[in-house]
Amino acid sequence: MEGLLVNLLAGAAGGNAAGFSLKNLDQGVIVNSIAGIVGGGVGGQILSMIAGGGLEGIVGQIAGGGVGGAGVLAIVGIVKNALAK
């Protein structure tokens, strides 16, 4: 349970970091956080299944959550920008 919480928090941080660094994909703090939380939960679980025992512990959870959060935010930003045109 605590692993999922770490994934979600890291995802929120990853989503906001991606939004801050990639201004064209930034959707605001709320949407960045929500997309990051979703991506963190999903990305962390996928990474743990793919990596097996290679990235265990909090480092793997933070990495999976952060990358997943940034990835989902990127997808949301691209789709939203495409629909706005």
N, C-alpha and C positions, 0 to 999 in steps of 0.2 A: 504494500500500500504506500509506503513512504517512497518507494522507487517511482511510482506513478506521480506522486506529488512533486518530486524533483523534476521529472520530465515536463510536467505542466508549467512549473515556475521557470525552468530553463527555456521552454518554448515561448513563454510570454516575453522573456528577456531577449531571446533571439529574434522574435518578430519585431519588437521595438528597435533593436539594434539595426536590423535590416532596413526598417523604415527610416531610421535616422540617417543611415549611410547612403541609401538609394532613394533620393528625394522624389524621383518619378514614380516610385512604387509606394510611397508613404500614404497611408489612409487615415492617419490620425491615431492618437494613443489608444482609443477604445478598440477600433477595428484591428489595429496592429496587435494588441494584446489578445483579442479573441482568436484571430487567425493563428497567432503564436501558440496559444494554449491548445487549440485543436491539433496543430502541426506537431507540437511537443509531445502530446499524448500518443498520436499515431506514429510519429517518427521514432520516438523512443522505443516503442514496442517492436516496430519493424527492425530497427537496428539491433535490438537484443536478440531477435530471432535469426537475423542474418549473421551477425558476428558470433553467435553462440556464446562461448565462454571467453572470447577474446577481449571484450570491453565490459567487463563486469564492474560493479561498484559505481560510486557516485560520478566518477569521471566519464564513464560510458553513458550514464543517464543524462548528464549535463550536455555531453556532445550530441547525443541523439535528439534530445529535446530542443537544443538550440538550433541545430541544423534543420530539424523538422519544422520548427516554428518559422524560421527564415524562408524555407521552401514554400510553405503554404501561403505566407504573406506575399511572396513573389508571384505565385499563381493568382491570388486574389487581385493584386495590383495590376497584373497584365490583363486579366479579364475585364476589370473595371475600366481600365484605360481604353481597351478595345471597344467596349460598349459605349463609351462616351464620345467616340468619334463618329 
